[in-house]
């Protein structure tokens, strides 16, 4: 998701509370400018309540640790397993 989409999603209620047109777009531009100014990943995580920020160089190792910790189960012989 791009920064514009994150601002529209993260501030959706606030933006929808404003009348359509220039007032809403002006507030969107203001929020977007603030996010660009604070645009480091850790600041974005804190502002938009993102759970984790992963360094792209560490993505593969992070994913492998998550998969190694996953619990696997044998499928039953009959029927569908909804989970």
Rosetta blueprint (number, residue, H / E / L):
1 X L
2 X L
3 X H
4 X H
5 X H
6 X H
7 X H
8 X H
9 X H
10 X H
11 X L
12 X H
13 X H
14 X H
15 X H
16 X H
17 X L
18 X L
19 X L
20 X L
21 X L
22 X H
23 X H
24 X H
25 X H
26 X H
27 X H
28 X H
29 X H
30 X H
31 X H
32 X H
33 X H
34 X H
35 X H
36 X H
37 X H
38 X L
39 X L
40 X L
41 X H
42 X H
43 X H
44 X H
45 X H
46 X H
47 X H
48 X H
49 X L
50 X L
51 X L
52 X L
53 X L
54 X L
55 X L
56 X H
57 X H
58 X H
59 X H
60 X H
61 X H
62 X H
63 X H
64 X H
65 X H
66 X H
67 X H
68 X H
69 X L
70 X L
71 X L
72 X L
73 X L
74 X L
75 X L
76 X L
77 X L
78 X L
79 X L
80 X L
81 X L
82 X L
83 X L
